[in-house]
């Protein structure tokens, strides 16, 4: 018999009032309790058992959340080195699902789930969707990929748990996506930011106005870093609020963090995770408000809890309270990944910095590509960006815009890139996460 949760009154702002509105003291007390349980469970795993014993960590000597700092970090390389099931803390006979990465740079990372893990995951996603105003009478269209990628199934089960009619449209085929939206009365859409932009372009070509010809009221966007400027542009195009979503397969998938209606940071659910922000080099905690690497410990998982997992995502703590009434930690949108950082002539640059500047020019469209090359032993950056409208015959206007964009980028990244303004539709478009950087630089041995 399929599981279906009891829902609160539709007028309630909270799907899980007791858990969502806990005080900071209650949150930390629950985290200590669940961290003890998680460490005890990890003792079933030879990898973690050896590490915890070496560090002198037992469930009994954990008395505060700060004790987590005595536990060694877990990395993606650990997952690869113990492939496929070396980090499991439950027997395979208790597991009902696995997800894995593509493994394009080595062994894929495999994550196992028990049925309880899947139920808790669905509850997390449902909590997020309820938080932004979605209810059982809404129609949820999911344009994310299914299969081994967690984005599709995570939102699918969360939307079903909330009781909505769901449309598992999957990725791509924009004409079909638009037909589903108009025919089925879609009110909520999940998509990566770059694909929302592409969808809007096809709508324009087909003479479809999302404000007049659809019932859309909520967008859930995530899976790729995007700037606030990009979000605002999406909201203006589609005429609805776009809420930032964060998830990763190592923690379960989507549902780890989500914005509320205030749109003032991602609420990370601390009844499921312990959140740390550390300096990527020293691995020491950084003060609230300072950018560092996000480290997560899952404290509600059975099959494969991870202790102090280094996500490589860069963000900062915005606060631990919100006008919405939730006291779970609020984090800034992801600024990029520490391993995605470009180093050009000794300067550290993140793609999100480039996007932030480009989105400030109304003449520019949303698609861009950064190419790094080596020319005569010097590293250079070329930024190609599509024009929102075609005015390539107006040379003076084009040159003036190019100079303005170049100057703004130089002020932001402290280097002068080569800027190329290209016709709309001329750069490659991906149905999944957008490819923003191509590194063609020569590596000298």
Buried (B, 14 or more C-beta within 10 A) or exposed (E): EEEEEEBEEEEEBBBBEEBBBBEEEBBBBBBBEBBBBBBBBBBEBEBBEEBBEEEEBEBEEBEEBEBBEEBBBBBBEBBBEBBBBBBBBBEEEBBBBBBBBEEEEEBBBBBBBBBBBBBBBBBBBBBBBBBBBBBEEBBBBBBBBBEBBBBBBBBBBBBBBBBBBBBBBBBBBBEEBBBBBBEBBBBBBBBBBBBBBBBBBBBEEEEBEBEEBBBBBBBBBBBBBBBBBBBEBBBEBBEBBBBBBBBBBBBBBBBBBBBBBEBBBBBBBBBBBBBBBBEBEEBEBBEEEEBBBBBBBBBBBBBBBBBBBBBBBBBBBBEBEBEBEBBBBBBBBBBBBBEBBBEBEEEEBBBBBBBBBBBBBEBBBBBBBBBBBBEEEEBBBBBBBBBEEEBEEEEEEBEEBBEBBBEBBBEEBEBEBBBBBBEBEEBEBBBBBBBBBEEEBEEEE
